[in-house]
Amino acid sequence: MARVFGLFVILALVFSVWMATGQSPLQDFCVADLKGQVLVNGFACKNPSLVQANDFYFGGLHMMGNTSNAFGSKVTPVYVTQLPGLNTLGISLARVDFAPWGINPPHTHPRASEIMTILEGSLEVGFITSNPENRHITKTLCKGDVFVFPVNLVHYQRNNGNTNAIAISALSSQNPGVMPVANVLFGSKPDIPTDILARTFQTSDEFICDIQKKF
Ligand SMILES: *[C@@H]1O[C@H](CO)[C@@H](O)[C@H](O)[C@H]1NC(C)=O
């Protein structure tokens, strides 16, 4: 009986680790063959005998992103397309630069949680929980602080000061994806019909048209 229970506990542990990390790797690595013709979930593997150190490497994250845009922020991604060795590993990185008072507008990552640390400056960050609470969880972060944005939830950041701010984010996908709320609603191709958005936001078609023109 004790032995059966012990086996059950081990199986439960193995299963929970498997659930938490996705399926165990079946090989040391699967460097993305970015030009491959095979369509799989992720990228097909490059021939392991042709893999080089540079397949596991990305240089340049010390470089400031260009924040001269409407939002005053720039994300520099290090996802699988920038670093092919990330294929199948379920992790990635990004640098986010902010001009003074710049924003990273509300968005979601459909495939990743995000853990962010502040290297320079101060950020006001937040995310919103799902219905019916729609609780807004927000905090001001300073250099050295770390904050996590749970997978799929709408979140944003704003530089809270007159100097540039820099953050580094780790994400739990090789290809986190991003859905900026404004672009998704007002910049889809083709557009969501204006009257649907007007009724959604309880406002006029003209007001919606004005926003749609900006995206
Ligand atoms: C930054 O982006 C702006 C707008 O696209 C562009 O005009 C400017 O030349 C860029 N600056 C640098 C240093 O690349």
PDBQT file of the ligand as one rigid body, heavy atoms in Angstrom, charges set to zero:
ROOT
HETATM    1  C1  LIG A 301      14.626  57.231 -35.049  1.00  0.00    +0.000 C 
HETATM    2  O1  LIG A 301      13.363  57.099 -35.670  1.00  0.00    +0.000 OA
HETATM    3  C2  LIG A 301      12.911  58.278 -36.308  1.00  0.00    +0.000 C 
HETATM    4  C3  LIG A 301      11.476  58.054 -36.764  1.00  0.00    +0.000 C 
HETATM    5  O2  LIG A 301      11.349  56.879 -37.502  1.00  0.00    +0.000 OA
HETATM    6  C4  LIG A 301      13.869  58.616 -37.453  1.00  0.00    +0.000 C 
HETATM    7  O3  LIG A 301      13.438  59.789 -38.101  1.00  0.00    +0.000 OA
HETATM    8  C5  LIG A 301      15.261  58.788 -36.881  1.00  0.00    +0.000 C 
HETATM    9  O4  LIG A 301      16.179  58.995 -37.936  1.00  0.00    +0.000 OA
HETATM   10  C6  LIG A 301      15.697  57.581 -36.077  1.00  0.00    +0.000 C 
HETATM   11  N1  LIG A 301      16.936  57.868 -35.385  1.00  0.00    +0.000 N 
HETATM   12  C7  LIG A 301      17.981  57.059 -35.461  1.00  0.00    +0.000 C 
HETATM   13  C8  LIG A 301      19.185  57.479 -34.689  1.00  0.00    +0.000 C 
HETATM   14  O5  LIG A 301      17.986  56.021 -36.115  1.00  0.00    +0.000 OA
ENDROOT
TORSDOF 0
